[in-house]
Amino acid sequence: MLDEAVGLGAVTVLGVLEQAYFSLQVIYARRKYSVSPPCISGPPEFERIFRAQANCSEYFPIFITILWMAGVFFSQGLSSLCGLLYLYGRLCYFWGYAESAQGRLAPLYFSAQVLWVLIGFSAVGVFLSFCRVYLELDLLQALGHALF
């Protein structure tokens, strides 16, 4: 089982490293713009970096949960690929938001679409597994027989 989950594990580690990078950027911005904790307001440049990090952190538990659900129940390879795309989208989101509020929008929409794909993979995978385990009905096998 562990060998089968190596892609998901790698994406998870990259995601954690990305979150650490975002947190470090807030620390650097606090120093640069002289915003001492616990203050969360300051110059717009600081506030954009702070919000970008907070927004990414808010979605991270959802992403990790859906990544693993899609990987376990649907396809580890496709889920890992989507996970990499999501992380790339969030990195672009962070950089775009740090530059301007408008700069966050395209990467935000991209990463949201990838997240919805992972949610779809998860739902399909869980449904197919439910049918196979509890209804003793392998829908993929039945579909294969019907088509060929």
Buried (B, 14 or more C-beta within 10 A) or exposed (E): EEEEBEBBBEBBEBBEEBBEEBEEBBEEBBEEBEBEEEEEEBEEBBBBBBBBBEBBEEBBEEBBEBBBBBBBBBBBEBBBBBBBBBBBBBBBBBBBBBBEEEBBEEBBEBBBBBBEBBBBBBBBBBEBEEBBEEEEEEEEEEEEEEEE
